[in-house]
């Protein structure tokens, strides 16, 4: 029995038509399948592989840590140097109120921890979030998720969740002394790349501060330079009370984190003790890989190249027969007339050796979120392949 047959027989399926490609190698911005076909990767594991697949510095860090130890004890009990060193590196590049890191296994688990932390610290019951937001697929994160199609099969969900339109005044008017937190993606990804108005974001943060509500910003997809600054919130003149990270945080290995001040984070240490616990969160191998990837990002200052690369994508794709192209740095959404058209073009891209897909809440929009290391030549190649794929489908 071959791997494809085993895949369908023994691995739980999440859709009626998975890609089911057998990937045998990945390096830089390319993937190879079992037949030897090469794909130029425009999604990087959904914003995970920001320094590319299998960066040599990341591989060396993994190899070095393998020779020392793997899992030794649940998170927070023993001093494990990869956790300590990575937390120090992260907080060195964050505002002064974001100085304590709680490592988790994933972004969704970090969202769960951030919600618990906000409720525990404030003692309040209500959580505000947004339509068309995506924060993960666990039960608590799903309760926040801003699209009823994805939620409705799993009710009852968490109580006390209130959703508002992104970039709208209503949420600012409604925040009060019963609101534990407001949870927002700094830039909404699965909505098809929706950016906030800076004045609105600042007013939101001000109302949170006025009422003692914690502002939680989810940068699981948009963090680590993808929007053209190290952290997306730097572009809007706000600083969150809790920052949530994932995806690129692990350098290709599974890792998430929520980060807050020591004052806020200390509330998890009592009433009850062990207010949030995890066995594998902050796994030493993952922290070593993530730290190495962040070192590459910092040393090469990859975020400083993002806007030029994004501009080149938009320039080369301006003749596409699409409604519009939205972007915030190297988060790009190409909006077509319908999901059917988008899907046909994406399938043709796959056939032509270009790997892309669509956004959950905007399936008529093609996702482009390549590794930040993508070169000008590779961008030109990708855009030529995408344009040719659209021409083959639409005949234009």
Secondary structure, 3 states (H helix, E strand, C coil): CCHHHHHHHHCCCCCCCCCCCCEEEEEECEEEECCCCEEEECCHHHHCCCCCECCHHHHHHHHHHHCCCCCCCCCCCCCCHHHHHHHHHHHHCCCCCCCEEEEECCHHHHHHHHHHHHHHHHCCCEEEEECCCCCCCCHHHHHHCCCHHHHHHHCCCCCCEEEECCCCHHHHHHCCCCEEEEEEECEECCCCCEECCHHHHHHHHHHHHHHCCEEEEECCCCCCCCCCCCCHHHHCCCCCCEEEECHHHHCCCCCEEEEECHHHHHHHHCCCCCCCCCCCCCCHHHHHHHHHHHHHHHHHCCHHHHHHHHHHHHHHCCCCCCCEEEEECCEEEEECCCHHHHHHHHHHHHHCCEECEEECCEEEEEEECCCCCCCHHHHHHHHHHHHHHHHHHHCC
